[in-house]
Amino acid sequence: MKELTRFPNQILQIGDHLHWNIYSLFEQLKTGLIAAKKEDVEISSIGIDTWGVDFALIAEDGSVLGAPYAYRDPQTIGIPEKYFELFP
C-alpha cells in the first residue's frame, strides 16, 4: 500500500449554510487515480476514509440533487441531544 495523494475536504459557505465541496472531492479522486497510473500501480480497490455522517441525494440519472450539508452546519446544533431523547 502506498499513499499517492492527500487533499483537504473543503467546506463551502453558501448563504447561511455549510456544504461539502463534493465536486472538489471528485476532482481530487480523479487526480489520485491519475497519480496511480503514472506510478504504474495496479488498482484492485479504492479506500475512502470518512466519518460517514453526511450524505448526498442522487437522482435516478446519477446527478446530485444538491450540495450536501456538512455536519458542522448550524442547522445541526442541538440535533444529537434531540435524537438521544427519542432513542436513548
Buried (B, 14 or more C-beta within 10 A) or exposed (E): EEEBEEEEBBBBEEEEEBBBBBEBBEEBBEEBBEBBEEEEEEEEEEEEEEEEEBEEEEEEEEEEEEBBBBBEBEEEEEEEEEEEEEEE
